[in-house]
Structures are given as C-alpha cells and as structure tokens.
C-alpha cells in the first residue's frame, strides 16, 4: 500500500483546512487513487458530493495525469475539479 498526498483545489479544498489529505492507495495508478478516494470521501466527509470525483482531473507538478498512468514517485498529486466560466 502506498500513501499519496493529495493537494485539494476548488470544491475539494473545503475538505481540509491544510488543503491536502493523505490517502492510502492499494495500487500504483491514478485509477487506483480515484478508487481509494471513492471509498474514503463518503466515510470521512459524508456531506461532500463524491460524484464530483468522476469529473475531476489529477496532476503532478508538470502535467495532467490519465487514469492508466502511474502515480508520481514523490507521492504528491493535485486533484482538479472541473471549472466553468465565461
């Protein structure tokens, strides 16, 4: 199991005042992290709309990561919810 630090942006930033959470991930891909968050969010923050996770992107310090890609070696990932504007 790998521990990943998830930096929180947008609506996710309301989950923790530090704007980051530690998540235990059983695999090594972004999809595994997404699944771990699917399980964690309703338990730890029941009022949060966990469906937002399905439309959010993950990124390392350089680029947006796809679900099939490996988690960064440094264990730091940002979650980026969708945004809209004019």
C-alpha positions in Angstrom: 0.0 0.0 0.0 1.3 3.4 -0.9 0.4 6.7 0.8 -0.3 9.6 -1.5 -0.6 13.2 -0.5 -3.5 14.8 -2.5 -3.4 18.6 -2.8 -7.0 19.9 -2.8 -8.3 22.6 -5.2 -11.7 24.1 -5.9 -14.6 22.4 -4.1 -12.2 19.8 -2.7 -10.3 22.5 -0.7 -13.2 22.7 1.7 -12.4 19.1 2.9 -9.4 20.1 5.0 -8.0 23.4 6.2 -4.5 22.4 5.2 -5.8 21.8 1.6 -4.2 18.4 1.4 -5.0 14.9 2.7 -3.1 11.6 2.9 -4.7 8.7 1.1 -3.7 5.0 1.3 -3.7 3.6 -2.2 -3.6 -0.2 -2.8 -2.2 0.1 -6.4 0.1 2.4 -8.3 -2.1 4.2 -10.8 -4.2 7.3 -10.9 -7.2 5.0 -11.3 -6.3 3.3 -8.0 -6.1 6.7 -6.3 -9.5 7.6 -7.7 -11.0 4.4 -6.3 -9.4 5.0 -2.9 -11.0 8.4 -2.8 -14.3 7.0 -3.9 -14.2 4.8 -0.8 -12.8 7.5 1.6 -14.9 10.5 0.7 -18.3 9.2 1.8 -16.9 7.8 5.0 -14.8 10.8 6.1 -16.9 13.6 4.6 -20.5 12.2 4.1 -21.9 15.6 3.1 -19.5 16.0 0.2 -20.7 15.3 -3.3 -18.5 12.4 -4.1 -19.7 12.3 -7.7 -17.5 15.3 -8.4 -14.6 12.9 -8.3 -15.7 11.3 -11.5 -15.3 14.6 -13.4 -12.1 15.7 -11.8 -8.5 15.5 -13.1 -5.3 14.6 -11.3 -2.0 16.3 -11.9 1.6 16.1 -10.8 3.9 19.2 -10.7 4.3 19.0 -14.5 1.1 17.8 -16.2 -2.3 16.3 -16.0 -2.3 12.6 -15.4 -4.6 10.0 -17.0 -6.2 7.2 -15.1 -3.9 4.5 -16.6 -0.7 6.4 -15.6 1.5 5.6 -12.6 1.3 7.8 -9.6 4.3 10.1 -9.2 7.4 8.8 -7.4 7.2 11.6 -4.8 3.6 10.6 -3.9 2.2 14.1 -4.4 -0.9 14.6 -6.6 -3.3 17.5 -7.1 -7.0 17.0 -7.7 -8.5 19.5 -10.0 -12.3 19.7 -10.1 -14.0 20.9 -13.3 -14.4 24.6 -13.7 -16.7 26.8 -15.8 -16.7 30.4 -16.6 -17.3 32.9 -19.3 
